[in-house]
């Protein structure tokens, strides 16, 4: 059961972080890691203009064949869908990244609240949202916070599965200690 006081504090922290970051969403993508941010924005803009093709993302910055397949471009596709609503590229990309940043923060809060308690969860959320790292990188045009949200969610799910007796449900052990999948 969620403690109302802890949830209210978490909601207030999320609101404060949003108020701090929102005025910076329309800034050009020229801060740290400008090439990486604009490369991500370029792929998202091309998805917006030409349609989304997750398996052949075009990034015409390094020459033919105009593809750089070093990541799955789901972030860029989501940003392109936000652009379809009439939002500019910078705002769309920063909004998608910031949403992932907030999702990571909420997952950290929930995971720590479940494993350690309300005080540690609120402290961790505060540090995550308002550290210099969070203030700068939480709104960049990069995919990283989608991955961190997935990692924290996976860790929470794995611990929850272990604590709730998931082994018995899926029969992971054979007699005499042998493992099977």
C-alpha positions as CSV (number, residue, x, y, z in Angstrom):
1,X,0.0,0.0,0.0
2,X,1.3,3.4,-0.9
3,X,1.8,5.9,1.9
4,X,-0.1,9.1,1.1
5,X,2.5,11.4,2.6
6,X,5.4,9.8,0.6
7,X,3.3,9.8,-2.6
8,X,2.4,13.5,-2.1
9,X,6.0,14.4,-1.6
10,X,7.0,12.4,-4.7
11,X,4.3,14.2,-6.7
12,X,5.4,17.6,-5.5
13,X,9.1,16.7,-6.4
14,X,8.0,15.6,-9.9
15,X,6.0,18.8,-10.3
16,X,8.9,21.0,-9.2
17,X,11.3,19.2,-11.5
18,X,8.9,19.8,-14.4
19,X,8.5,23.5,-13.6
20,X,12.3,23.8,-13.6
21,X,12.9,22.0,-16.8
22,X,9.9,23.1,-18.9
23,X,11.2,26.6,-19.9
24,X,14.3,25.0,-21.4
25,X,12.6,22.6,-23.8
26,X,12.7,24.9,-26.8
27,X,16.5,25.7,-26.5
28,X,18.6,24.6,-29.4
29,X,20.4,21.3,-29.0
30,X,23.9,22.8,-28.7
31,X,24.9,22.0,-25.1
32,X,27.2,19.1,-24.2
33,X,27.1,16.2,-26.6
34,X,25.7,18.4,-29.3
35,X,26.6,16.0,-32.1
36,X,24.9,13.1,-30.4
37,X,21.8,15.1,-29.6
38,X,21.4,16.5,-33.1
39,X,22.1,13.1,-34.7
40,X,19.2,11.7,-32.6
41,X,17.1,14.8,-33.6
42,X,18.0,14.3,-37.3
43,X,16.7,10.7,-37.3
44,X,13.5,11.7,-35.5
45,X,12.9,14.6,-38.0
46,X,13.4,12.2,-40.9
47,X,10.9,9.8,-39.3
48,X,8.5,12.7,-39.0
49,X,9.0,13.8,-42.6
50,X,9.3,10.4,-44.4
51,X,7.6,7.9,-42.1
52,X,8.9,5.6,-39.4
53,X,11.0,2.7,-40.5
54,X,12.5,1.2,-37.3
55,X,14.8,-1.2,-39.2
56,X,16.3,1.3,-41.7
57,X,16.7,4.7,-39.9
58,X,18.4,7.3,-42.1
59,X,21.1,9.5,-40.6
60,X,22.7,11.4,-43.5
61,X,25.7,12.8,-41.6
62,X,28.5,10.3,-42.4
63,X,27.8,9.6,-46.0
64,X,26.2,6.7,-47.9
65,X,24.4,4.4,-47.1
66,X,23.0,7.0,-44.7
67,X,22.4,4.4,-41.9
68,X,24.0,4.1,-38.5
69,X,22.6,1.0,-36.9
70,X,24.0,1.4,-33.4
71,X,20.7,1.6,-31.6
72,X,17.1,0.7,-32.0
73,X,15.4,4.0,-32.9
74,X,12.3,3.6,-30.7
75,X,13.0,6.9,-29.0
76,X,13.2,8.7,-32.3
77,X,10.0,7.1,-33.4
78,X,8.2,8.3,-30.3
79,X,9.6,11.8,-30.8
80,X,8.4,11.7,-34.4
81,X,4.9,10.9,-33.2
82,X,5.0,13.9,-30.8
83,X,6.1,16.0,-33.8
84,X,3.0,14.8,-35.6
85,X,1.0,16.7,-33.0
86,X,2.6,20.0,-34.3
87,X,5.4,20.2,-31.7
88,X,8.8,21.4,-32.9
89,X,11.7,18.9,-33.0
90,X,13.6,20.3,-30.0
91,X,10.6,20.4,-27.8
92,X,9.4,16.9,-28.9
93,X,12.8,15.3,-28.3
94,X,13.4,17.0,-25.0
95,X,9.8,16.2,-23.8
96,X,10.2,12.5,-24.7
97,X,13.6,12.4,-22.9
98,X,12.3,14.2,-19.9
99,X,9.3,11.8,-19.7
100,X,11.7,8.9,-19.6
101,X,13.8,10.8,-17.0
102,X,10.6,11.2,-14.8
103,X,9.7,7.5,-15.4
104,X,13.1,6.5,-14.1
105,X,12.7,8.7,-11.1
106,X,9.3,7.3,-10.3
107,X,10.6,3.7,-10.7
108,X,13.5,4.5,-8.4
109,X,11.1,6.0,-5.8
110,X,8.8,3.0,-6.1
111,X,11.5,0.4,-5.9
112,X,13.2,1.9,-2.9
113,X,9.9,2.6,-1.2
114,X,9.1,-1.1,-1.6
115,X,12.6,-2.4,-0.5
116,X,13.8,0.1,2.0
117,X,11.0,2.5,3.1
118,X,9.5,5.9,2.4
119,X,12.3,8.1,3.7
120,X,15.0,6.5,1.5
121,X,12.7,6.6,-1.5
122,X,12.0,10.3,-1.1
123,X,15.7,11.1,-0.5
124,X,16.7,9.1,-3.6
125,X,14.1,10.7,-5.8
126,X,15.2,14.2,-4.6
127,X,18.8,13.5,-5.3
128,X,18.0,11.9,-8.7
129,X,15.8,14.9,-9.9
130,X,17.8,17.8,-8.5
131,X,21.4,16.7,-8.7
132,X,23.5,18.7,-11.3
133,X,23.6,15.6,-13.4
134,X,19.8,15.3,-13.4
135,X,19.3,19.0,-14.0
136,X,21.5,19.0,-17.1
137,X,20.9,15.6,-18.6
138,X,17.3,15.1,-17.7
139,X,16.2,17.2,-20.7
140,X,18.7,16.3,-23.4
141,X,17.8,14.9,-26.8
142,X,19.2,11.5,-26.0
143,X,17.8,8.0,-25.5
144,X,19.6,7.1,-22.3
145,X,16.8,7.6,-19.8
146,X,14.5,5.1,-21.6
147,X,17.2,2.5,-21.0
148,X,17.6,3.5,-17.3
149,X,13.8,3.3,-16.8
150,X,13.9,-0.2,-18.3
151,X,16.8,-1.2,-16.2
152,X,15.3,0.0,-12.9
153,X,11.9,-1.5,-13.8
154,X,13.6,-4.8,-14.6
155,X,15.5,-4.8,-11.3
156,X,12.3,-4.1,-9.4
157,X,10.5,-6.8,-11.2
158,X,13.3,-9.3,-10.6
159,X,13.4,-8.6,-6.9
160,X,9.7,-8.7,-6.7
161,X,9.6,-12.0,-8.5
162,X,12.3,-13.5,-6.2
163,X,10.6,-12.2,-3.0
164,X,7.1,-13.4,-4.0
165,X,8.2,-17.0,-4.7
166,X,8.5,-16.9,-8.5
167,X,10.8,-19.9,-8.5
168,X,8.1,-22.2,-7.4
169,X,5.7,-20.9,-10.0
170,X,8.1,-21.5,-12.8
171,X,9.9,-24.6,-11.4
172,X,13.4,-23.4,-11.9
173,X,15.0,-26.2,-9.7
174,X,15.2,-29.9,-10.3
175,X,15.8,-32.3,-7.4
176,X,19.3,-32.4,-6.0
177,X,20.0,-28.7,-6.9
178,X,20.2,-28.9,-10.7
179,X,19.0,-25.9,-12.5
180,X,16.9,-25.9,-15.6
181,X,15.2,-23.1,-17.7
